[in-house]
C-alpha cells in the first residue's frame, strides 16, 4: 500500500511539475520560482516525522526488551526464594536447574539473539525441567502447597518473558519504512537544485 500511494503521489507530482514547466516561461517564471522554497519546509517536516516515528519504534522495542529481561530475572529469583520451602534434594535440584537456565541464556541464547537467530521452536530445556520438577513435588503442608503454586506461576511468567525477549530480538524497521524514509530524503535534498536548474535559467 505504501508503494502504491508513493507511486501515485510521485506521478501526480511529476505531472504538476511538467505543467508548471510549460507555464513557467517569460514573465511568469519568477512567480513559479517563489513556490519552490515554500515546499522545502513541509518536505523537511515530513522527513523529520518519519525519522522520529522510526526512533520511537526502536526506543519502544528497547524498553519492552528491558522489561522482559527484568521480568524473567524476577521470576527466576522468585523460584529460587520459594525453593527453600522444599529443603533437601528438591531445593538443590531447583537451584541447579536455575543455574543451568542462566548458563544456557548467557552462553547460547543471548549470542543467538545478537545474530537474530534465536528460535522459539525449541523451549528452554532448563525451564521445562524446572516446570516438570515443580509439578512433581509432593507438598506436605499448606505452606508448600502455596509455594508449589507460586513456583509454577513464576516459571510460566519466566517462559513468557523469554518468548517476548526472543521475539523482540528479531524485530527491526521493515523495508517499507526505510524505503519511504530514503525516498523522502532524496526528494527533500534534491528539490532545491532541480528548481534552480530548471526555473532559474528562464529568468
Secondary structure, DSSP 8 states (H G I E B T S, - for coil): -HHHHHHHHHHHHHHHHHHHHHH--GGGHHHHHHHHHHHHHHHHHHHHHHHHHHHHHHHHHHHHHHHHHHHHHHHHHHHHHHGGGSTTHHHHHHHHHHHHHHHHIIIIIHHHHHTT---SSS--HHHHHHHHHHHH----SHHHHHHHHHHHHHHHHHHHHHHHHHHHHT----HHHHHHHHHHHHHHHHHHHHHHHHTGGG-
